[in-house]
Amino acid sequence: MIEFKLPSLGADMDEGKLLEWKIHPGDTVKRGDIVAIVDTAKAAVDVESWVDGTVQQLLIDIGDKVPVGTPIALLRAPGEAADSAAPPAKSAERRRISPAARKRAGELGVDLVSLSGSGPEGAITLQDVEAKAAATTAPAADRGAEMRRAIAAAMSRSKREIPHYYLADTIPLRAALAWLERRNAELPVTERLLPAVLLLKAVALATRRYPEINGHWLDGTFRAAPAAHLGVAISLRQGGLIAPALHNVAAKPLAVLMRELADLVQRARAGSLRSSEMADPTLTVTNLGEQGSESVFGVIYPPQVALVGFGKVMERPWVEQGQCVAMPSVTTSLSGDHRASDGHRGALFLAEIRQLLQQPDAL
């Protein structure tokens, strides 16, 4: 029997609240299938199964809030017989449900399978349904305050535990922006590339030469990641930030990254992310965009060991062949973890990003 536990979806997550089950007892699930929707301090997240199996029992109810690592379901491994000694699974079909409760559950989107009943012999009542529906909906103000507390706790932990160092470099972008303009002139409006994808691709490629920037500090040691899963800092409309992962950035064409980035931003702001996108980032990138400031020096998101920041692209005075010219450029920063790298290697990493952006056709 496999205990399916509530996964950690980031350093700022200590607990989660079950919003919806996507599985029922007897269902067969495959690795990557969505099994539940869990509310964290930042977003409602689709929790993916990390194993193949058959659902034996659901262990928590909709609306329950449990700590990370709590078993929330039991799964039988492939080929494993049903455990007759295991407690019977909850089933809406075998339980008493009042007609009014069933109707109201349909209106409110409440899953009856894993709902506890307070009526005679565990019957589900109208009051049970409405209580669960109310428990799954937090006022926007409360959610915003909860998110700020979660961010503050994670960043406070980061500053306590991680010996940060900070570097910055101003990178000329004339070649990159000119290439982007020519490329976009050949594309439909819906397929045009943003400068952000060039920056992300350059960061990911640079980690191949400087792998100590890309990975996690776990159990007192650095573990380099096999691929660059870049956490993209996204500002949410209700306030706060979230940094879900774009997977395997170095290996993907720019057009694919543009589509995936647009999709990720849209789903993040709609509150529809997957658990792998929240748990997988190996290096976070924050890009302030046109409305931002000249530079940003971020706080590392543990257990990651670095954060790359891009300020807004702007024209600066630049000496070129003895002449002062206006140069579109961006201030690029690195917040590094001294346990995994040092300032010398960090500076070489920023220099590699600079060099890659001078050859945009190679991206």
C-alpha positions as CSV (number, residue, x, y, z in Angstrom):
1,M,0.0,0.0,0.0
2,I,1.3,3.4,-1.0
3,E,0.7,6.4,1.3
4,F,0.1,9.4,-1.0
5,K,1.3,12.4,1.1
6,L,0.6,16.1,0.7
7,P,3.7,17.3,-1.2
8,S,5.7,20.5,-0.5
9,L,5.0,23.0,-3.2
10,G,7.7,25.5,-2.1
11,A,9.7,26.7,0.8
12,D,6.8,29.0,1.9
13,M,4.3,26.1,2.2
14,D,3.7,24.5,5.5
15,E,0.2,23.2,5.0
16,G,-2.5,23.0,2.4
17,K,-6.3,22.9,2.2
18,L,-8.1,20.3,0.1
19,L,-10.4,22.0,-2.4
20,E,-11.4,19.1,-4.6
21,W,-10.7,15.4,-5.2
22,K,-10.1,14.4,-8.8
23,I,-10.0,10.7,-7.9
24,H,-12.4,8.2,-6.3
25,P,-11.8,4.9,-4.6
26,G,-11.2,2.2,-7.3
27,D,-9.8,4.7,-9.9
28,T,-6.6,3.8,-11.6
29,V,-4.1,6.7,-11.7
30,K,-0.9,7.1,-13.7
31,R,2.2,9.2,-12.8
32,G,1.4,12.8,-13.7
33,D,-2.4,12.5,-13.3
34,I,-4.1,15.2,-11.4
35,V,-5.4,13.7,-8.1
36,A,-6.5,16.7,-6.1
37,I,-6.7,20.5,-6.0
38,V,-5.0,22.0,-3.0
39,D,-5.1,25.6,-1.8
40,T,-1.8,27.0,-0.6
41,A,-1.1,30.5,0.6
42,K,-0.4,31.7,-2.9
43,A,-2.7,29.7,-5.3
44,A,-4.9,26.7,-5.9
45,V,-2.6,24.0,-7.2
46,D,-3.3,20.8,-9.2
47,V,-1.5,18.0,-7.3
48,E,-0.1,15.4,-9.6
49,S,0.5,11.7,-8.7
50,W,4.1,10.7,-8.5
51,V,3.3,7.0,-8.8
52,D,1.1,4.5,-10.7
53,G,-1.6,2.8,-8.7
54,T,-5.2,2.2,-7.8
55,V,-7.0,4.4,-5.3
56,Q,-7.8,2.4,-2.1
57,Q,-9.0,5.2,0.2
58,L,-9.3,8.9,0.5
59,L,-8.0,10.0,3.9
60,I,-9.1,13.6,4.2
61,D,-12.2,15.6,3.4
62,I,-12.8,18.6,1.2
63,G,-12.0,21.7,3.3
64,D,-9.5,19.9,5.6
65,K,-6.3,21.8,6.1
66,V,-3.3,19.5,6.8
67,P,0.5,19.9,7.2
68,V,2.9,19.0,4.3
69,G,3.8,15.3,4.5
70,T,0.4,14.2,5.8
71,P,-1.0,11.1,4.1
72,I,-4.1,12.2,2.2
73,A,-4.9,9.0,0.2
74,L,-3.9,5.3,0.0
75,L,-3.0,3.7,-3.3
76,R,-2.5,0.1,-4.2
77,A,0.6,-0.5,-6.3
78,P,0.1,-2.1,-9.7
79,G,-0.8,-5.7,-9.2
80,E,-1.5,-5.3,-5.5
81,A,-4.8,-6.9,-4.4
82,A,-7.3,-4.8,-2.5
83,D,-6.6,-4.8,1.3
84,S,-9.5,-6.3,3.0
85,A,-8.2,-5.2,6.3
86,A,-8.0,-1.5,5.3
87,P,-10.9,0.7,6.4
88,P,-13.6,1.0,3.8
89,A,-13.3,3.9,1.4
90,K,-15.7,6.7,1.5
91,S,-18.4,6.5,-1.3
92,A,-21.2,8.9,-2.0
93,E,-23.2,6.0,-3.5
94,R,-23.2,3.9,-0.3
95,R,-23.9,6.8,2.1
96,R,-27.1,8.6,2.9
97,I,-27.4,12.0,1.3
98,S,-30.5,14.1,1.5
99,P,-32.0,15.3,-1.8
100,A,-31.5,18.9,-0.8
101,A,-27.8,18.3,0.1
102,R,-27.2,16.5,-3.3
103,K,-28.8,19.3,-5.2
104,R,-26.9,22.0,-3.3
105,A,-23.6,20.2,-3.7
106,G,-24.1,20.2,-7.5
107,E,-24.8,24.0,-7.4
108,L,-21.7,24.7,-5.3
109,G,-19.4,22.2,-6.9
110,V,-18.8,20.3,-3.6
111,D,-17.5,16.7,-4.1
112,L,-19.7,14.4,-2.0
113,V,-17.4,11.4,-2.2
114,S,-15.1,12.7,0.6
115,L,-17.5,14.8,2.6
116,S,-18.2,14.0,6.2
117,G,-21.8,13.8,7.2
118,S,-23.2,15.0,10.5
119,G,-26.7,13.5,10.1
120,P,-28.0,10.2,11.5
121,E,-25.7,7.3,10.5
122,G,-23.3,9.7,8.9
123,A,-25.9,11.1,6.5
124,I,-24.8,14.2,4.6
125,T,-27.0,17.2,5.2
126,L,-27.6,20.5,3.5
127,Q,-25.7,22.2,6.4
128,D,-22.7,19.9,5.8
129,V,-22.5,20.9,2.1
130,E,-22.8,24.6,2.8
131,A,-20.2,24.4,5.5
132,K,-17.7,22.7,3.2
133,A,-18.4,25.2,0.4
134,A,-17.8,28.1,2.8
135,A,-14.5,26.5,4.0
136,T,-13.1,26.4,0.5
137,T,-13.6,30.1,-0.2
138,A,-11.4,32.7,1.4
139,P,-12.1,36.4,1.1
140,A,-9.6,38.2,-1.2
141,A,-8.3,40.3,1.6
142,D,-7.6,37.3,3.8
143,R,-5.9,35.5,0.9
144,G,-3.7,38.6,0.2
145,A,-2.7,38.8,3.9
146,E,-2.0,35.1,4.0
147,M,0.2,35.3,0.9
148,R,2.2,38.2,2.4
149,R,2.8,36.2,5.6
150,A,3.9,33.2,3.6
151,I,6.3,35.2,1.5
152,A,7.7,37.0,4.6
153,A,8.3,33.7,6.3
154,A,10.1,32.2,3.4
155,M,12.3,35.2,2.7
156,S,13.1,35.6,6.4
157,R,14.2,32.0,6.5
158,S,16.3,32.6,3.3
159,K,18.1,35.6,4.9
160,R,18.7,33.7,8.1
161,E,20.1,30.5,6.5
162,I,21.7,31.5,3.2
163,P,24.9,33.5,3.1
164,H,24.0,35.8,0.2
165,Y,26.4,37.6,-2.1
166,Y,25.3,40.1,-4.8
167,L,26.7,41.0,-8.2
168,A,25.5,43.1,-11.1
169,D,26.5,43.7,-14.8
170,T,25.0,46.1,-17.3
171,I,24.5,44.2,-20.6
172,P,24.2,45.9,-24.0
173,L,21.1,44.6,-25.9
174,R,21.4,46.3,-29.3
175,A,22.2,43.1,-31.2
176,A,19.5,41.1,-29.3
177,L,16.8,43.7,-29.9
178,A,17.7,44.2,-33.5
179,W,17.6,40.5,-34.1
180,L,14.2,40.2,-32.3
181,E,12.8,43.0,-34.4
182,R,13.8,41.3,-37.6
183,R,12.5,37.9,-36.4
184,N,9.1,39.3,-35.3
185,A,8.6,41.1,-38.6
186,E,8.4,37.7,-40.2
187,L,5.9,36.3,-37.7
188,P,2.1,36.8,-37.1
189,V,1.3,39.1,-34.1
190,T,0.2,36.1,-32.0
191,E,3.6,34.4,-32.4
192,R,5.9,37.2,-31.8
193,L,8.6,36.9,-29.2
194,L,9.2,39.1,-26.2
195,P,12.7,40.1,-25.0
196,A,12.0,38.0,-21.8
197,V,12.4,34.7,-23.7
198,L,15.8,35.7,-24.9
199,L,16.8,36.5,-21.3
200,L,15.5,33.3,-20.0
201,K,17.2,31.2,-22.7
202,A,20.5,32.9,-22.1
203,V,20.3,32.3,-18.3
204,A,19.4,28.6,-18.9
205,L,22.3,28.1,-21.4
206,A,24.7,29.8,-19.0
207,T,24.0,27.3,-16.3
208,R,25.5,24.6,-18.5
209,R,28.9,26.1,-18.0
210,Y,28.3,27.1,-14.4
211,P,26.2,24.3,-12.9
212,E,26.8,25.4,-9.3
213,I,24.3,28.2,-9.9
214,N,21.5,25.8,-10.8
215,G,20.3,23.3,-8.2
216,H,19.4,22.9,-4.5
217,W,21.1,23.0,-1.1
218,L,19.7,19.9,0.7
219,D,20.9,18.1,3.8
220,G,24.0,20.2,4.0
221,T,25.2,19.7,0.5
222,F,24.7,21.2,-3.0
223,R,23.0,19.1,-5.6
224,A,23.3,20.3,-9.1
225,A,20.1,20.0,-11.2
226,P,20.3,17.9,-14.5
227,A,18.3,20.6,-16.3
228,A,17.4,24.3,-15.9
229,H,13.8,24.5,-14.7
230,L,13.6,28.3,-14.3
231,G,11.2,29.7,-11.8
232,V,9.6,32.7,-13.4
233,A,8.5,35.4,-10.9
234,I,5.0,36.5,-11.8
235,S,3.1,39.3,-10.1
236,L,-0.5,38.4,-9.2
237,R,-3.4,40.8,-9.7
238,Q,-4.4,40.5,-6.0
239,G,-0.9,41.3,-5.0
240,G,2.1,39.2,-4.2
241,L,4.4,37.0,-6.3
242,I,4.6,33.4,-7.4
243,A,7.4,31.7,-9.3
244,P,6.3,28.5,-11.1
245,A,8.8,26.6,-13.3
246,L,9.3,26.6,-17.0
247,H,10.8,23.2,-17.6
248,N,14.0,22.3,-19.6
249,V,14.5,25.9,-20.8
250,A,17.9,25.4,-22.3
251,A,16.7,22.6,-24.6
252,K,13.6,24.4,-26.1
253,P,13.3,26.7,-29.1
254,L,12.4,30.3,-28.4
255,A,9.0,29.9,-30.1
256,V,8.1,27.0,-27.7
257,L,9.3,29.0,-24.7
258,M,7.2,32.0,-25.7
259,R,4.1,29.9,-25.9
260,E,4.8,28.1,-22.6
261,L,5.7,31.4,-20.8
262,A,2.4,33.0,-22.0
263,D,0.5,30.0,-20.8
264,L,2.3,29.9,-17.5
265,V,1.6,33.5,-16.7
266,Q,-2.1,33.2,-17.7
267,R,-2.6,30.1,-15.5
268,A,-0.7,31.5,-12.6
269,R,-3.0,34.6,-12.5
270,A,-6.0,32.4,-12.9
271,G,-4.9,30.1,-10.1
272,S,-4.5,27.0,-12.2
273,L,-0.9,25.7,-11.7
274,R,0.4,22.1,-11.4
275,S,2.3,20.8,-8.4
276,S,5.4,20.1,-10.6
277,E,5.5,23.7,-11.7
278,M,5.6,24.8,-8.0
279,A,8.0,22.2,-6.7
280,D,10.5,21.9,-9.6
281,P,12.3,25.3,-10.0
282,T,16.1,25.0,-9.8
283,L,16.8,28.7,-10.4
284,T,14.5,31.7,-10.2
285,V,14.5,34.6,-12.6
286,T,12.8,37.9,-11.9
287,N,12.2,40.4,-14.7
288,L,10.8,43.8,-13.7
289,G,9.8,44.6,-17.3
290,E,9.1,48.1,-18.7
291,Q,7.3,49.3,-15.6
292,G,10.1,48.3,-13.2
293,S,13.2,50.0,-11.9
294,E,16.7,49.9,-13.3
295,S,17.8,47.0,-11.2
296,V,16.7,44.3,-8.7
297,F,18.6,42.3,-6.1
298,G,16.4,39.5,-5.1
299,V,16.3,37.1,-2.1
300,I,17.1,33.5,-2.9
301,Y,14.2,31.1,-2.7
302,P,15.3,28.0,-0.7
303,P,16.4,25.3,-1.4
304,Q,17.6,27.0,-4.6
305,V,21.1,28.6,-4.5
306,A,20.7,31.6,-6.8
307,L,18.3,34.2,-8.2
308,V,18.9,36.2,-11.4
309,G,17.3,39.6,-11.8
310,F,16.7,41.8,-14.8
311,G,15.8,45.5,-14.5
312,K,13.9,47.4,-17.2
313,V,15.5,47.8,-20.6
314,M,16.6,51.4,-21.1
315,E,18.9,53.5,-23.2
316,R,22.1,54.5,-21.4
317,P,25.2,56.5,-22.5
318,W,27.7,53.9,-23.8
319,V,31.3,54.4,-25.1
320,E,31.7,52.5,-28.3
321,Q,34.9,52.8,-30.5
322,G,35.7,56.0,-28.7
323,Q,32.2,57.5,-29.3
324,C,29.5,58.1,-26.7
325,V,26.3,56.5,-28.0
326,A,22.8,55.7,-26.7
327,M,22.8,51.9,-26.0
328,P,19.7,49.9,-25.1
329,S,20.8,47.8,-22.1
330,V,19.7,45.9,-19.0
331,T,21.2,45.7,-15.6
332,T,21.5,42.0,-14.7
333,S,22.0,40.9,-11.1
334,L,22.9,37.7,-9.4
335,S,22.0,36.8,-5.8
336,G,24.2,33.8,-5.0
337,D,24.6,31.4,-2.1
338,H,28.2,31.3,-0.8
339,R,27.8,27.7,0.2
340,A,27.4,26.6,-3.5
341,S,29.4,29.2,-5.4
342,D,31.5,32.3,-5.0
343,G,31.8,35.8,-6.4
344,H,34.3,34.8,-9.0
345,R,32.2,32.1,-10.5
346,G,29.1,34.2,-10.2
347,A,30.8,37.0,-12.2
348,L,31.8,34.5,-14.9
349,F,28.2,33.3,-15.0
350,L,26.9,36.9,-15.6
351,A,29.6,37.3,-18.3
352,E,28.4,34.2,-20.0
353,I,24.9,35.6,-20.1
354,R,26.3,38.8,-21.6
355,Q,28.1,36.9,-24.3
356,L,25.1,34.7,-25.2
357,L,23.0,37.8,-25.7
358,Q,25.4,39.2,-28.2
359,Q,24.7,36.2,-30.4
360,P,20.9,36.0,-30.4
361,D,20.7,33.8,-33.5
362,A,22.5,31.1,-31.5
363,L,19.8,31.1,-28.9
